[in-house]
Amino acid sequence: MPELTVELPESAFAALRKDPGEFASEMRIAAAVKWYELGMISQEKAAEIAGLSRAHFISALNRLQVSPLQYSSEELGEELQDAD
C-alpha cells in the first residue's frame, strides 16, 4: 500500500487529544466521510479508505452526523413516486 507523509504542527494532536497514530486514523475517517457526503465516492470505497468495515463506517457516519443514505432531492422524489 502506498504511504503518504503529512507534516502537521505538534499542536494539532493536542487539539483533538490524540496521539499521532490516532490522529492519522481520524484523518482517514474524516476524509472518507466528507468525500462520501459530497457524493465523490461510494460507501464501500469510503469504508475502504477509512480502513473500516462497512458497519463501522456507518457508525462513523453517525458519529460525525452524516446520513448513510445519500440521495439528491430528484432521486428521493423518484424513489417516493415508485413507492406509490
ABEGO torsion letter per residue (X at the ends): XBBBBBBBBAAAAAAAGBBAAAAAAAAAAAAAAAAAAAGABBAAAAAAAAGBBAAAAAAAAAAAGBBABBBBAAAAAAAAAAAX
